[in-house]
Amino acid sequence: MKNKFLKSTLILLIGGCITKIIGLVIKVMTTRTIGIDGIALLSLINPTYSLLMTLANFNFLVSSSKRISSNISSRKVIINSCYIMFILNLLLISFMFLSARFLSDNLLKTKATYYPLLACTITLPFISLGYIVKGYFYGKQNVAPHMISNVLEQILRLSIISFILPKIIKYGNIVTITVLMLINILTESFSIIILLLFIPKNKIIERKDIPPDINEAKEILSISIPSISGKLLGNIGFFLEPIILTAVLLKSGLSITYITQEYGIYNAYVIGTLLFPSFFISAISNSLLPEISKHYANKNKSLIKKRVKESLTISLIVGLICTILIYFGSELILKILYNTNKGITYIKILAPFFILYYLESPLCSILTGIDKIKECTIISTTGIILKLLSMIILGLLNFKIYSLIIAEIIDIIYVTSLNYLILKKELSISSF
């Protein structure tokens, strides 16, 4: 297959599908074992963990792949990315160990989150390193190693969780979730080792490559900082979401039990189901960035337009098919996967708008590839602010958990529409 974009997308799609299926089995096994109380605890921790992972990976996947795809020495890119990673993780781990108690007791208002938060923090360096190594392969437009490592990592995760989960659940949800977080260290390390096996021998880092290159570090930061800003702000919004939602709904007279359980249902059952097709969209987005960056550097606008139309059309068709299946099959899906009927109403409200959500990631990758990171970041930031403000206003108006659902819809429409309008203006592409 001569078209590297389609080849990379196909490989990532196959790997993503296998990974997603295994991940779904893990999720079903976990949620059924830990119950609604465990799900509620996980839902409180996940926004913080997501924020920490975004900070730790520092969008190394984007920066390293973009630098390497621009024919910069891969050794130089990887070494300098590792130096940045080391400093960043040292700061993050120090901060979290000092503030985890305050976060669990005063912001999340659940003391049970303390040890799982510490466990999340310990996993960060392994996640960072994994993204740097993956960035090398994306930059070379060789995504097969990434697919293989992901699949093997998920198989290992499934094996470990299948063996450990039944044995540790008797010690309670705090111990169980803490151990589940720490398992990430083993699985991420295994994934990195698999990836390293695919690096050509002539690319192995030697002693002469070790000294830091300030100029290269600056180049990496010049890509990472703007491109991570949107994701970072999105994760800050996600981090603030349960804190603000809890405070607003408590003020409206709702109980903490209602809030944590409904938020747990929303995150574990509803969003988990709606995001299932995301592996397909991720495959397109991850293949798009180096492809668009290369054509943009070569000033090949016609090929950029072609890739844009291909990726958005495919994403829209897949999103539409998945939305129809999820909307009409939500009751059956929830029953088979989680043995519950909780969250069906929420899914039916959100599903039609997730057709637009499936376009967000490809649009962002395209805008990053044509050096429109700043515009993408501004849209994401204002979208987060709009979402949080909407949630506060609707919560105070006693919309209960629906204040979050409606705010999510507002954010999706706003961000996707503006990203598309900017792309259309920049490339002068006709609507499809």
N, C-alpha and C positions, 0 to 999 in steps of 0.2 A: 504494500500500500504506500503510494508515493506521498500522499497528503499526511504530513506529520501530525497536524492538528486532529484530523479524524482518527488516525491511528492511536494517538495518545488518549483521545477521548474514549475510544473503544476499550482500550486496555484498562483505563481507570474505571470505566463503567462496569466491566466484568469484575474487577477486583472490588469495586465499591459495592456491587450487588452481593457478592459473597460475604464481604465484611459486614454489610448491613444485616444480612440474614442471621449471621452468627451473633452480631451485636443484639439483634432483636431477641434471640433465644436467651442470651445473658440477661437482658432487661426483664423479660417475662419471668425467668427463674428468680431474679432478685426481687422484683416487686411482689411476686406471689409469696415469697418467703418472708420478707420483712414487714409486709402488711402496710396499712394506711399510715400508721404512726411512723414507720421507717421511711416511707415515701415523703411524708411531711418534713421529716428531718433532712432528708437528702435535698428536697426542694429549697430549703433554707440555706443549705451549704453551697449548692451548685452555682448561684450567681457570684459568690465570692471566689469560688474555684475557677470559674470561667474568666473572671477579671484577672486573677493571678496568672492563669495560663496565657492570656493575651499579652500581659506584661512580660512574661518569661520567654515566650517565643519571639516577641518583638518583631513579628512579621519577617523573620529570617528566611522563611520560605519564599517570600516575594523578593526581598532585597538580594539574596544570594542567587536566586534563579535569574533575576533580571541582569545582575552584573555578569554572571557566567554566560548568559545568552548573548551578551554584548562582546564576547571574545576576551574577557578579562581572565587572567590566570586563576584557575579554580583553587589552587593552593593558597594563593594570596587572599582570596575571598573567604575561604573556610577558616583560615588561621585568624584573621582579623574579626570575623564573626564570633569566633570562640572567645577572644579577649573581651569583646563587648558583652557576650553572654555571661562570662564569669563575674564581671563587675555588677551586672544587673541582678543576677541571682543572689549574690552576696547581700546586696541591699534589700532585696525582697524578703529573703529568709530572715534577716535580722529584724526587719520591720514587723513581720508577721509574728515572730516569737515574742516580741515586746507588746504587740497590740491585740493578739488573738483573744485574750481574756476579756478585754474591754468590748471587742466586737461581739463576742458571744453573749455576754451578760447585758450590755447596754444597748446595742443596736439591733441584733437579731432577737434579743430578749429570750434566748433559749440556751441555758448553760450546757445542754447536751451537745452543742455544736463545737465546743472548745477543742477536744481531742481530734475529731475529724478535720478541723481547720488546720491544726498542726501537721496532721498526716498529709493533707493536700500540699502544704508548703514544701515538705521534704521531696516531693516528686518533681518539683519545678525544673531543676538542672537537667534531668533526664529528658524532659519534654523539650527544652530548649535545644539540646544537642541533636535530638531527633529531627527537628525542623531544619537545622543547618545542613545536615547530611541529605535530607530529602530535597532541599533547595538545589544542591549540586545536580541531582538527577533531573529535576525539572528544567534547570538551565540548559542541560544537554538534550532536553526533550526525549529523555529515556525514562519513561515512567514505569516500565515493567518491574524494576527492583522495588519501587514504592508499593506497587500492587502486591507483590509476593510477600514483602515484609509485613504489610498490613494484614493480609489474610493469615499468615503464620502467627502474628501477634494475637489476633482475635481467637485463633484456635487454642493458643496457650492460655489466654485469659479465661476462655470457657472451661478448659480443663482444670485450672487452678480453682476457679469459683465453684465449679461442680463438686470438687473435692472438699474445699474449705467451708463453704457457706453452711451446709447442714451441721457442721461441727461447731461453728462459732455463734450461730443464731441463739443458742441457749444462754449465751452470756449477755444478751441484750443488744438493742439497736446501736448503742454508742460504740461498743466494741466491734460489732459487725461492720458498720459503715467505716470506722477507722481502718480496719483491716482491708476492706474493699479499696479504699483510697491508696493504701500502701502497696497493694498488688500492682499498681501502675508502675512502680519502680522496676519490678521484675519484667513486666511486659514491654515497657519502653526500652529497657536495656537489651532485651532479646531482639527487638525490632532494629535497633541501631547496629547490633552485631551482624544481622542479616544484610542490612544495607551496605555495611563496610566490605562484605565479601564480594560485592559487585563492583567496587571501585577498581579501575585498572591499576596494575602494579606501577606503571609510570606516573601515576597521580598520587602515590603515597608521599606523605609529607616528610621532608628531610630536615636535618638540623639547620641548614641554611635558610629554610623557609620560616623558622620560628620567630625571629625578631618582628615586632609589630610594625605595620606600615600606617602611619598617621593619615596619609592622604587616602588610602583605601578605606580605612575606618570611617573617615568623613564621608566618602562616597556611599558606603553602606548605610550610615546614619541618615544621609540625605534622602535615601529611599525609604528606609524603615520608619523614620519618625513621622513623615507625612502620611504614609500608607497605613501605619498602625493607629493613627489618630482617630480615624473613623471607627475602627474596631474597638479601640480602647474606650472611646466615649460611649459606644454601644454597650460595652460590658460594664462601664460605670453606671449606665442607666439600668442595666440588668441587675447590678449589685444593689442599687438604691431601690429597685422595684419592690422587693418584699419588705424592706424597712419602711418605705413611705406608705405602701399599701396597708401594712399592719397598723401603723400610727393613725392613718385616716379612717380605716374601718373600725378601729377601737373607739375613736372619737365619735363615730356614728352610732355607737352602742352595740356593735357586734362582739361576740366572744372570741377570745384567742383560739379556742378549739375550732370554731367555724372557719376562721381565717386561715389557719395552718392546714386544715384538711382540704378546703376548697382550693387553696393555692397549690397543694400537693396534687390534687386531681387535675388541675389545669396544666401543671408542668409535666407530670409523669404520663398521664393518659392522653390528654388533649393535644398538647404540643408535640409529645412523642409520636403520636399517630400522624399528625399533619406534616411532621418533618421527615417522615419515612422516605419520601421520594428525593430528599436532599442529596443523597449519594450520587444521583444522576446529574443534578445541577452542579455539584462540587466537581465532578469529573470534567464537565464542560468548562467551568471557571478556571480550574487549575491548568488545563491544557491551553486555554485562551491567552493567559498572561504572557508567556514567552513568545508565543506566536505573534500576538499583536505588537509586543515590544520590538520584535525583529523587523516586522514590516514597517513599523513607525520609524525606526532608525534608518531604514532604507527608503523612506518617503514613498512607500507603495500604498497609496490610498485606496486603490481599487481592490487590492487583496484584503485590506482591513475591512472595507465595506462588505466584501463577500463573507468573511469570517463572522462579522457582526450579525448579518442576516441569517446565516446558517445557525449560529449559536442561539440567537433569540427565538427563531422559529421553532427549533427543536425543543428548547426549554418551555416555550408556550404550549406546544402540543402535548409534551409529557406532563406538564403541570395541569393542563385541562383534563386529560385522561385520569390522572391520579386523583384530582379533586372530585370528579364525578364518582369514582369508585369509593373514595373515602366518605363522601356525603351520603350516598345511598346505602353504603355498607358499614356505616359507623357502629351500629348496634352489634352486628356479627363480628366485626373486627375486635371491638372491646371485649366481647364475650370469649372469643377464641384466645386472644392474647393475654388478657388480664383477669378473665372470669368476673367481669363487672359490667354494669350498665351506667356507671357514673361518668359524667362528662359528655354524654351524647348531645345534649342541647348546645353545649359550648362548641362542639365540633361543627355542628350544622350552621351555627352563626359565623364561625371563622373560615370554614372551608372555601367558600366562593372567593374570598379575598386573598387566599393563599396562592391563587393562580398568579397574582401580581408578585407575591413574595418570592416565588420561584425564579423570577427575573432579576431580583436584586443582586445576587452574587455575580452572574455573568456581566451585568451592566457595570458593576464596580470593577471587575477585572479588566474590562475594556477601557474604562476611564483611566485606570491606573496605567495600562499599557500605552495610552496616548498622552501621558503626563498631565492628566487632569485629576490628580489625587486631591489637590486642595479643594476643588469644587465638590468632589465626592464626600470629603470630610465635613465641609460646611453643611451639606444637605443632611448627612447622618446626624450631626450634632443638633441641628435645629429640629430634626425629626424626633430625637430622644427627648429634648426639652418639651416639645409639643405633646409627646406621649405621656410624660410624667405630669405635666400640667392638666391634661385631659383627665388622667386617672384621679388626680387630687380633687378636681371640681366635681366629677361624676361620683366619686366616693363620698364627698360631703353632701351630695344631693341624694344619698342613700340608694345608689345603684348596686350596692354590694359588690360581689366579685365581677359583675358585668362592667363595672367601671374599668377594670383591667382589660377585659375583652374588647370593649369599644375603643379604648385607647390604643390597643394593638392594631386594630383595623385602620384607625386614623394614621398611625405611623407608617403602615405598609403602603397605603395609597399615596401619602405625601412623598416618601423617599423614592419609591419606584417611578412615580410619574416625573418627578424633577430630574432624576438621573437619566431617564430616557429622553426628556426634552433637551438636556444639555448635549447628550450624545448625538441626537438628531441634528442639532444646530452645528456641532463641530464637524461632523462628517457629511452633512447635507444628505442624509439618507431619507428616502421616502418611507412613509408608514407602511406597515405590512398588516 
